[in-house]
Amino acid sequence: MAEIPQQIERLRDLVDDWSAFTEALHRPLPTDLRWNPFAVTRERFEEMLSHQGLKWTRMPVSPDLYRVEGLTGPGLTWAFHMGWYQPQGFTSTLPPIILDPQPGSNVLDLCASPGGKTSQLSAQMMGHGVLVANDINYNRISILAANVERLGVPNVLICSYRGQNFPERFRFDHVLVDAPCTGEGTFRVEGGRYREDDPDARGFMSRTQLGILGKALRVVRPGGTVLYSTCTYAPEEDEAVVATVIEESEVGVEVVELPEDLPGSPGIDMWEGRTFPRELSRTRRFWPHHTNSWGFYCALLCRLS
Amino acid sequence: MLSCAGSAELRAVQEVLVERFGVPARVMEEWMIFSTGSVLWGLRDAPDLDAALGALRIERTGLPLLRRVGERWKPTTVALQVLGPHVSKSLVELTREELDQLLSEAALRGTREGVDQGYVALSGPDGVVGCGLYLDPRAEEGKEEGLLCSQFPKARWKGFSRYLQEEH
């Protein structure tokens, strides 16, 4: 069995079943497609999958997501070019589902590229309301814009601010912070796009995440919600960031309980000698052996004042 | 540089999408129109949109609806797809075989009754799929039959050919 990298090995105590976890890391990721209601009806989309001879199932919790067997190159099909679906891992669809924006609300996706979650948020809003997609990287904005166009998303404004410097002149009902991270959750023995272990990079990431999440809490209206997510298991980038923001934020922040039917394990209360507030147990870490998908972490925060 | 569309550009939206393609004016009233010079962009209007636009530096917005080609405004594929259910004029309904032929030969001969010369919405088995250009013999001196030319973007063309082969 191929080696598990040290930066994942060090998390052994967090994992409920190490053997199942590492076994999952040896499996290739399944293909998940999120149906795009702006382009085609659900019935026609399902008919197309069946007609193509693909075995598919609708995913629990994420009802617009289909796990499809037998499809290679989901970004190369005609249905992709026609905007009928967006390839999107199961856990990657959870942050918008937890944030749950309604039609007519004002929503900011602060780290938006390549736009999978942006288009999902728009679908949840049924295309109604202000949806601002922001990304600091201008090249990535081109990819975001191309996906918005391909999927026919009707209500997206695209900005390119540094997340930490996003203007505070307009208040949002909901903010999604799918933060840049070291990406261990994307690791697979065969492939993945995680960064090799680099303590300096982790420190840089934590500082960046703190800045972006702090800003999100300042641009959301009192009573509004911020969903913080990463695709890393690292507590330094997950619970530690949320705990620091709660402790240091000048606006009151409450950690909101997540829906009970979500898979995964509660946030931890201690890591390497640091104790986190007990309410962080309301956050959640998603493991590949529970979901057969990317590793992810989600925390839903409500601004109180 | 992105800016709110001026009166001439709003008139172009009216002439192309409402008058030529029959999209109801009330549908277009739901969209705010922006311009980057050669492209007109549409964004679904919202109660707080003006406040957001005033507060933020916007890089890009919405969907491209019309693209300037010489002196004319041409509807984009995505505009016709998104507004497809509302298109009632300049609509050419094609069978699977006709679409296949149009894509493989880039043009389809034949006069289309009730269709004026100019851009048309091409409709296939799953609704409007893109834009075509119809050359009407009544408007072209010396021509005896009409010609329907595909305006489908090349990148999507390939995918659409597969769609016809695999799905119908």
Interface residues (C-beta under 8 A of the other chain):
Chain A: F38 A39 V40 R44 M48 H51 Q52 T77 W78 A79 F80 H81 M82 G83 G104 N106 G127 H128 G129 V130 V132 I141 A145 V148 E149 R150 G152 V153 P154 N155 V156 L157 I158 C159 S160 Y161 P167 R169 F170
Chain B: W31 G42 L43 R44 A46 P47 D48 L49 A51 A52 L53 G54 A55 L56 R57 I58 E59 R60 T61 G62 L63 P64 V78 Q81 V82 D126 V129 A155 R156 K158 G159 F160 S161 R162 Y163 E166 E167
